[in-house]
Amino acid sequence: MNDAQTVMMYDATKKSLPVAYILWWFLGAFGAHRFYMGRTGSAVAMLVIMLLSFPLALVFIGFLGFMAIGVWWLVDAFLIPGIVREFNLRLAAHLGGNAGRSMGDGQAFI
């Protein structure tokens, strides 16, 4: 790939901080921002906890799940910039020739 193609590939694939925060705000309890940032494992965990908490709320156990997701959601507000930065730096390294590096959660970039 030449330099122009590399830059175009980076721009098309990089993650956006505003998009991550919009997903966090509106769908963060379901892990949408983590799916977007390539953190599939933790995103699935958030989604499962949230979905299981709804029926379990009928017997009041689900409220523990809601509280856990609420704390996780709040902590993610501070973690999002670092996760996006890390993803974009790894992407740049990958496109720059370090094809052996991969994303978190065991996923390859491209």
Chimera marker file (.cmm) of the C-alpha trace (Angstrom):
<marker_set name="trace">
<marker id="1" x="0.000" y="0.000" z="0.000" r="1" g="1" b="0" radius="0.5"/>
<marker id="2" x="1.260" y="3.484" z="-0.753" r="1" g="1" b="0" radius="0.5"/>
<marker id="3" x="1.087" y="6.377" z="1.703" r="1" g="1" b="0" radius="0.5"/>
<marker id="4" x="-2.160" y="7.801" z="0.317" r="1" g="1" b="0" radius="0.5"/>
<marker id="5" x="-3.888" y="4.428" z="0.568" r="1" g="1" b="0" radius="0.5"/>
<marker id="6" x="-2.594" y="3.969" z="4.102" r="1" g="1" b="0" radius="0.5"/>
<marker id="7" x="-3.927" y="7.363" z="5.179" r="1" g="1" b="0" radius="0.5"/>
<marker id="8" x="-7.279" y="6.679" z="3.513" r="1" g="1" b="0" radius="0.5"/>
<marker id="9" x="-7.492" y="3.262" z="5.203" r="1" g="1" b="0" radius="0.5"/>
<marker id="10" x="-6.654" y="4.837" z="8.574" r="1" g="1" b="0" radius="0.5"/>
<marker id="11" x="-9.287" y="7.569" z="8.154" r="1" g="1" b="0" radius="0.5"/>
<marker id="12" x="-11.916" y="5.015" z="7.139" r="1" g="1" b="0" radius="0.5"/>
<marker id="13" x="-11.156" y="2.649" z="10.021" r="1" g="1" b="0" radius="0.5"/>
<marker id="14" x="-10.226" y="4.882" z="12.977" r="1" g="1" b="0" radius="0.5"/>
<marker id="15" x="-12.640" y="5.349" z="15.857" r="1" g="1" b="0" radius="0.5"/>
<marker id="16" x="-14.164" y="8.711" z="16.718" r="1" g="1" b="0" radius="0.5"/>
<marker id="17" x="-14.315" y="10.004" z="20.292" r="1" g="1" b="0" radius="0.5"/>
<marker id="18" x="-17.617" y="11.894" z="19.766" r="1" g="1" b="0" radius="0.5"/>
<marker id="19" x="-19.281" y="8.811" z="18.268" r="1" g="1" b="0" radius="0.5"/>
<marker id="20" x="-18.058" y="6.695" z="21.191" r="1" g="1" b="0" radius="0.5"/>
<marker id="21" x="-19.532" y="9.187" z="23.680" r="1" g="1" b="0" radius="0.5"/>
<marker id="22" x="-22.849" y="9.383" z="21.812" r="1" g="1" b="0" radius="0.5"/>
<marker id="23" x="-23.131" y="5.586" z="21.893" r="1" g="1" b="0" radius="0.5"/>
<marker id="24" x="-22.090" y="5.615" z="25.564" r="1" g="1" b="0" radius="0.5"/>
<marker id="25" x="-24.762" y="8.172" z="26.455" r="1" g="1" b="0" radius="0.5"/>
<marker id="26" x="-27.700" y="6.616" z="24.601" r="1" g="1" b="0" radius="0.5"/>
<marker id="27" x="-26.882" y="2.878" z="24.492" r="1" g="1" b="0" radius="0.5"/>
<marker id="28" x="-24.055" y="2.536" z="26.989" r="1" g="1" b="0" radius="0.5"/>
<marker id="29" x="-25.968" y="0.287" z="29.362" r="1" g="1" b="0" radius="0.5"/>
<marker id="30" x="-26.129" y="-2.273" z="26.555" r="1" g="1" b="0" radius="0.5"/>
<marker id="31" x="-22.405" y="-1.979" z="25.757" r="1" g="1" b="0" radius="0.5"/>
<marker id="32" x="-22.831" y="-0.306" z="22.350" r="1" g="1" b="0" radius="0.5"/>
<marker id="33" x="-19.827" y="1.968" z="22.879" r="1" g="1" b="0" radius="0.5"/>
<marker id="34" x="-17.655" y="-1.030" z="23.703" r="1" g="1" b="0" radius="0.5"/>
<marker id="35" x="-18.796" y="-2.872" z="20.578" r="1" g="1" b="0" radius="0.5"/>
<marker id="36" x="-17.891" y="0.240" z="18.577" r="1" g="1" b="0" radius="0.5"/>
<marker id="37" x="-14.431" y="0.465" z="20.157" r="1" g="1" b="0" radius="0.5"/>
<marker id="38" x="-13.651" y="-3.182" z="19.460" r="1" g="1" b="0" radius="0.5"/>
<marker id="39" x="-14.017" y="-4.397" z="23.045" r="1" g="1" b="0" radius="0.5"/>
<marker id="40" x="-16.384" y="-7.214" z="22.111" r="1" g="1" b="0" radius="0.5"/>
<marker id="41" x="-15.852" y="-9.409" z="25.169" r="1" g="1" b="0" radius="0.5"/>
<marker id="42" x="-16.712" y="-6.744" z="27.723" r="1" g="1" b="0" radius="0.5"/>
<marker id="43" x="-19.508" y="-5.442" z="25.484" r="1" g="1" b="0" radius="0.5"/>
<marker id="44" x="-21.146" y="-8.871" z="25.452" r="1" g="1" b="0" radius="0.5"/>
<marker id="45" x="-20.761" y="-9.054" z="29.243" r="1" g="1" b="0" radius="0.5"/>
<marker id="46" x="-22.526" y="-5.688" z="29.659" r="1" g="1" b="0" radius="0.5"/>
<marker id="47" x="-25.282" y="-6.729" z="27.266" r="1" g="1" b="0" radius="0.5"/>
<marker id="48" x="-25.886" y="-10.057" z="29.012" r="1" g="1" b="0" radius="0.5"/>
<marker id="49" x="-25.919" y="-8.501" z="32.499" r="1" g="1" b="0" radius="0.5"/>
<marker id="50" x="-28.350" y="-5.818" z="31.345" r="1" g="1" b="0" radius="0.5"/>
<marker id="51" x="-30.691" y="-8.246" z="29.588" r="1" g="1" b="0" radius="0.5"/>
<marker id="52" x="-30.689" y="-10.664" z="32.533" r="1" g="1" b="0" radius="0.5"/>
<marker id="53" x="-31.359" y="-7.832" z="34.981" r="1" g="1" b="0" radius="0.5"/>
<marker id="54" x="-34.749" y="-7.013" z="33.446" r="1" g="1" b="0" radius="0.5"/>
<marker id="55" x="-36.501" y="-10.303" z="34.285" r="1" g="1" b="0" radius="0.5"/>
<marker id="56" x="-34.554" y="-10.666" z="37.541" r="1" g="1" b="0" radius="0.5"/>
<marker id="57" x="-35.784" y="-7.226" z="38.641" r="1" g="1" b="0" radius="0.5"/>
<marker id="58" x="-39.157" y="-8.867" z="39.259" r="1" g="1" b="0" radius="0.5"/>
<marker id="59" x="-37.587" y="-10.645" z="42.232" r="1" g="1" b="0" radius="0.5"/>
<marker id="60" x="-35.378" y="-7.655" z="43.112" r="1" g="1" b="0" radius="0.5"/>
<marker id="61" x="-32.108" y="-9.462" z="42.309" r="1" g="1" b="0" radius="0.5"/>
<marker id="62" x="-31.918" y="-7.689" z="38.963" r="1" g="1" b="0" radius="0.5"/>
<marker id="63" x="-31.426" y="-4.344" z="40.658" r="1" g="1" b="0" radius="0.5"/>
<marker id="64" x="-27.910" y="-5.496" z="41.598" r="1" g="1" b="0" radius="0.5"/>
<marker id="65" x="-27.227" y="-5.961" z="37.892" r="1" g="1" b="0" radius="0.5"/>
<marker id="66" x="-28.618" y="-2.500" z="37.138" r="1" g="1" b="0" radius="0.5"/>
<marker id="67" x="-26.372" y="-1.006" z="39.820" r="1" g="1" b="0" radius="0.5"/>
<marker id="68" x="-23.310" y="-2.846" z="38.484" r="1" g="1" b="0" radius="0.5"/>
<marker id="69" x="-24.032" y="-1.657" z="34.948" r="1" g="1" b="0" radius="0.5"/>
<marker id="70" x="-24.557" y="1.890" z="36.244" r="1" g="1" b="0" radius="0.5"/>
<marker id="71" x="-21.152" y="1.927" z="37.922" r="1" g="1" b="0" radius="0.5"/>
<marker id="72" x="-19.525" y="0.346" z="34.844" r="1" g="1" b="0" radius="0.5"/>
<marker id="73" x="-21.241" y="2.920" z="32.606" r="1" g="1" b="0" radius="0.5"/>
<marker id="74" x="-19.970" y="5.788" z="34.767" r="1" g="1" b="0" radius="0.5"/>
<marker id="75" x="-16.394" y="4.460" z="34.884" r="1" g="1" b="0" radius="0.5"/>
<marker id="76" x="-16.439" y="4.055" z="31.096" r="1" g="1" b="0" radius="0.5"/>
<marker id="77" x="-17.017" y="7.801" z="30.760" r="1" g="1" b="0" radius="0.5"/>
<marker id="78" x="-13.432" y="8.243" z="31.952" r="1" g="1" b="0" radius="0.5"/>
<marker id="79" x="-11.989" y="5.235" z="30.083" r="1" g="1" b="0" radius="0.5"/>
<marker id="80" x="-13.362" y="6.025" z="26.606" r="1" g="1" b="0" radius="0.5"/>
<marker id="81" x="-10.648" y="8.530" z="25.559" r="1" g="1" b="0" radius="0.5"/>
<marker id="82" x="-7.875" y="6.078" z="26.394" r="1" g="1" b="0" radius="0.5"/>
<marker id="83" x="-9.593" y="3.157" z="24.677" r="1" g="1" b="0" radius="0.5"/>
<marker id="84" x="-10.177" y="5.183" z="21.499" r="1" g="1" b="0" radius="0.5"/>
<marker id="85" x="-6.584" y="6.467" z="21.568" r="1" g="1" b="0" radius="0.5"/>
<marker id="86" x="-5.230" y="2.941" z="22.065" r="1" g="1" b="0" radius="0.5"/>
<marker id="87" x="-7.351" y="1.577" z="19.208" r="1" g="1" b="0" radius="0.5"/>
<marker id="88" x="-6.230" y="4.340" z="16.844" r="1" g="1" b="0" radius="0.5"/>
<marker id="89" x="-2.553" y="3.972" z="17.802" r="1" g="1" b="0" radius="0.5"/>
<marker id="90" x="-2.686" y="0.215" z="17.231" r="1" g="1" b="0" radius="0.5"/>
<marker id="91" x="-4.433" y="0.782" z="13.925" r="1" g="1" b="0" radius="0.5"/>
<marker id="92" x="-1.741" y="3.254" z="12.849" r="1" g="1" b="0" radius="0.5"/>
<marker id="93" x="0.992" y="0.798" z="13.856" r="1" g="1" b="0" radius="0.5"/>
<marker id="94" x="-0.760" y="-2.005" z="11.999" r="1" g="1" b="0" radius="0.5"/>
<marker id="95" x="-1.161" y="0.041" z="8.846" r="1" g="1" b="0" radius="0.5"/>
<marker id="96" x="2.396" y="1.301" z="9.169" r="1" g="1" b="0" radius="0.5"/>
<marker id="97" x="3.778" y="-2.202" z="8.804" r="1" g="1" b="0" radius="0.5"/>
<marker id="98" x="3.409" y="-3.860" z="12.202" r="1" g="1" b="0" radius="0.5"/>
<marker id="99" x="0.877" y="-6.416" z="10.950" r="1" g="1" b="0" radius="0.5"/>
<marker id="100" x="1.623" y="-8.775" z="13.826" r="1" g="1" b="0" radius="0.5"/>
<marker id="101" x="-0.072" y="-6.550" z="16.378" r="1" g="1" b="0" radius="0.5"/>
<marker id="102" x="-3.742" y="-7.029" z="17.125" r="1" g="1" b="0" radius="0.5"/>
<marker id="103" x="-6.578" y="-5.368" z="18.999" r="1" g="1" b="0" radius="0.5"/>
<marker id="104" x="-7.719" y="-6.166" z="22.503" r="1" g="1" b="0" radius="0.5"/>
<marker id="105" x="-10.159" y="-9.069" z="23.025" r="1" g="1" b="0" radius="0.5"/>
<marker id="106" x="-8.243" y="-11.177" z="20.472" r="1" g="1" b="0" radius="0.5"/>
<marker id="107" x="-9.443" y="-9.424" z="17.324" r="1" g="1" b="0" radius="0.5"/>
<marker id="108" x="-7.268" y="-8.539" z="14.361" r="1" g="1" b="0" radius="0.5"/>
<marker id="109" x="-7.588" y="-5.105" z="12.773" r="1" g="1" b="0" radius="0.5"/>
<marker id="110" x="-8.410" y="-5.921" z="9.186" r="1" g="1" b="0" radius="0.5"/>
<link id1="1" id2="2" r="1" g="1" b="0" radius="0.2"/>
<link id1="2" id2="3" r="1" g="1" b="0" radius="0.2"/>
<link id1="3" id2="4" r="1" g="1" b="0" radius="0.2"/>
<link id1="4" id2="5" r="1" g="1" b="0" radius="0.2"/>
<link id1="5" id2="6" r="1" g="1" b="0" radius="0.2"/>
<link id1="6" id2="7" r="1" g="1" b="0" radius="0.2"/>
<link id1="7" id2="8" r="1" g="1" b="0" radius="0.2"/>
<link id1="8" id2="9" r="1" g="1" b="0" radius="0.2"/>
<link id1="9" id2="10" r="1" g="1" b="0" radius="0.2"/>
<link id1="10" id2="11" r="1" g="1" b="0" radius="0.2"/>
<link id1="11" id2="12" r="1" g="1" b="0" radius="0.2"/>
<link id1="12" id2="13" r="1" g="1" b="0" radius="0.2"/>
<link id1="13" id2="14" r="1" g="1" b="0" radius="0.2"/>
<link id1="14" id2="15" r="1" g="1" b="0" radius="0.2"/>
<link id1="15" id2="16" r="1" g="1" b="0" radius="0.2"/>
<link id1="16" id2="17" r="1" g="1" b="0" radius="0.2"/>
<link id1="17" id2="18" r="1" g="1" b="0" radius="0.2"/>
<link id1="18" id2="19" r="1" g="1" b="0" radius="0.2"/>
<link id1="19" id2="20" r="1" g="1" b="0" radius="0.2"/>
<link id1="20" id2="21" r="1" g="1" b="0" radius="0.2"/>
<link id1="21" id2="22" r="1" g="1" b="0" radius="0.2"/>
<link id1="22" id2="23" r="1" g="1" b="0" radius="0.2"/>
<link id1="23" id2="24" r="1" g="1" b="0" radius="0.2"/>
<link id1="24" id2="25" r="1" g="1" b="0" radius="0.2"/>
<link id1="25" id2="26" r="1" g="1" b="0" radius="0.2"/>
<link id1="26" id2="27" r="1" g="1" b="0" radius="0.2"/>
<link id1="27" id2="28" r="1" g="1" b="0" radius="0.2"/>
<link id1="28" id2="29" r="1" g="1" b="0" radius="0.2"/>
<link id1="29" id2="30" r="1" g="1" b="0" radius="0.2"/>
<link id1="30" id2="31" r="1" g="1" b="0" radius="0.2"/>
<link id1="31" id2="32" r="1" g="1" b="0" radius="0.2"/>
<link id1="32" id2="33" r="1" g="1" b="0" radius="0.2"/>
<link id1="33" id2="34" r="1" g="1" b="0" radius="0.2"/>
<link id1="34" id2="35" r="1" g="1" b="0" radius="0.2"/>
<link id1="35" id2="36" r="1" g="1" b="0" radius="0.2"/>
<link id1="36" id2="37" r="1" g="1" b="0" radius="0.2"/>
<link id1="37" id2="38" r="1" g="1" b="0" radius="0.2"/>
<link id1="38" id2="39" r="1" g="1" b="0" radius="0.2"/>
<link id1="39" id2="40" r="1" g="1" b="0" radius="0.2"/>
<link id1="40" id2="41" r="1" g="1" b="0" radius="0.2"/>
<link id1="41" id2="42" r="1" g="1" b="0" radius="0.2"/>
<link id1="42" id2="43" r="1" g="1" b="0" radius="0.2"/>
<link id1="43" id2="44" r="1" g="1" b="0" radius="0.2"/>
<link id1="44" id2="45" r="1" g="1" b="0" radius="0.2"/>
<link id1="45" id2="46" r="1" g="1" b="0" radius="0.2"/>
<link id1="46" id2="47" r="1" g="1" b="0" radius="0.2"/>
<link id1="47" id2="48" r="1" g="1" b="0" radius="0.2"/>
<link id1="48" id2="49" r="1" g="1" b="0" radius="0.2"/>
<link id1="49" id2="50" r="1" g="1" b="0" radius="0.2"/>
<link id1="50" id2="51" r="1" g="1" b="0" radius="0.2"/>
<link id1="51" id2="52" r="1" g="1" b="0" radius="0.2"/>
<link id1="52" id2="53" r="1" g="1" b="0" radius="0.2"/>
<link id1="53" id2="54" r="1" g="1" b="0" radius="0.2"/>
<link id1="54" id2="55" r="1" g="1" b="0" radius="0.2"/>
<link id1="55" id2="56" r="1" g="1" b="0" radius="0.2"/>
<link id1="56" id2="57" r="1" g="1" b="0" radius="0.2"/>
<link id1="57" id2="58" r="1" g="1" b="0" radius="0.2"/>
<link id1="58" id2="59" r="1" g="1" b="0" radius="0.2"/>
<link id1="59" id2="60" r="1" g="1" b="0" radius="0.2"/>
<link id1="60" id2="61" r="1" g="1" b="0" radius="0.2"/>
<link id1="61" id2="62" r="1" g="1" b="0" radius="0.2"/>
<link id1="62" id2="63" r="1" g="1" b="0" radius="0.2"/>
<link id1="63" id2="64" r="1" g="1" b="0" radius="0.2"/>
<link id1="64" id2="65" r="1" g="1" b="0" radius="0.2"/>
<link id1="65" id2="66" r="1" g="1" b="0" radius="0.2"/>
<link id1="66" id2="67" r="1" g="1" b="0" radius="0.2"/>
<link id1="67" id2="68" r="1" g="1" b="0" radius="0.2"/>
<link id1="68" id2="69" r="1" g="1" b="0" radius="0.2"/>
<link id1="69" id2="70" r="1" g="1" b="0" radius="0.2"/>
<link id1="70" id2="71" r="1" g="1" b="0" radius="0.2"/>
<link id1="71" id2="72" r="1" g="1" b="0" radius="0.2"/>
<link id1="72" id2="73" r="1" g="1" b="0" radius="0.2"/>
<link id1="73" id2="74" r="1" g="1" b="0" radius="0.2"/>
<link id1="74" id2="75" r="1" g="1" b="0" radius="0.2"/>
<link id1="75" id2="76" r="1" g="1" b="0" radius="0.2"/>
<link id1="76" id2="77" r="1" g="1" b="0" radius="0.2"/>
<link id1="77" id2="78" r="1" g="1" b="0" radius="0.2"/>
<link id1="78" id2="79" r="1" g="1" b="0" radius="0.2"/>
<link id1="79" id2="80" r="1" g="1" b="0" radius="0.2"/>
<link id1="80" id2="81" r="1" g="1" b="0" radius="0.2"/>
<link id1="81" id2="82" r="1" g="1" b="0" radius="0.2"/>
<link id1="82" id2="83" r="1" g="1" b="0" radius="0.2"/>
<link id1="83" id2="84" r="1" g="1" b="0" radius="0.2"/>
<link id1="84" id2="85" r="1" g="1" b="0" radius="0.2"/>
<link id1="85" id2="86" r="1" g="1" b="0" radius="0.2"/>
<link id1="86" id2="87" r="1" g="1" b="0" radius="0.2"/>
<link id1="87" id2="88" r="1" g="1" b="0" radius="0.2"/>
<link id1="88" id2="89" r="1" g="1" b="0" radius="0.2"/>
<link id1="89" id2="90" r="1" g="1" b="0" radius="0.2"/>
<link id1="90" id2="91" r="1" g="1" b="0" radius="0.2"/>
<link id1="91" id2="92" r="1" g="1" b="0" radius="0.2"/>
<link id1="92" id2="93" r="1" g="1" b="0" radius="0.2"/>
<link id1="93" id2="94" r="1" g="1" b="0" radius="0.2"/>
<link id1="94" id2="95" r="1" g="1" b="0" radius="0.2"/>
<link id1="95" id2="96" r="1" g="1" b="0" radius="0.2"/>
<link id1="96" id2="97" r="1" g="1" b="0" radius="0.2"/>
<link id1="97" id2="98" r="1" g="1" b="0" radius="0.2"/>
<link id1="98" id2="99" r="1" g="1" b="0" radius="0.2"/>
<link id1="99" id2="100" r="1" g="1" b="0" radius="0.2"/>
<link id1="100" id2="101" r="1" g="1" b="0" radius="0.2"/>
<link id1="101" id2="102" r="1" g="1" b="0" radius="0.2"/>
<link id1="102" id2="103" r="1" g="1" b="0" radius="0.2"/>
<link id1="103" id2="104" r="1" g="1" b="0" radius="0.2"/>
<link id1="104" id2="105" r="1" g="1" b="0" radius="0.2"/>
<link id1="105" id2="106" r="1" g="1" b="0" radius="0.2"/>
<link id1="106" id2="107" r="1" g="1" b="0" radius="0.2"/>
<link id1="107" id2="108" r="1" g="1" b="0" radius="0.2"/>
<link id1="108" id2="109" r="1" g="1" b="0" radius="0.2"/>
<link id1="109" id2="110" r="1" g="1" b="0" radius="0.2"/>
</marker_set>
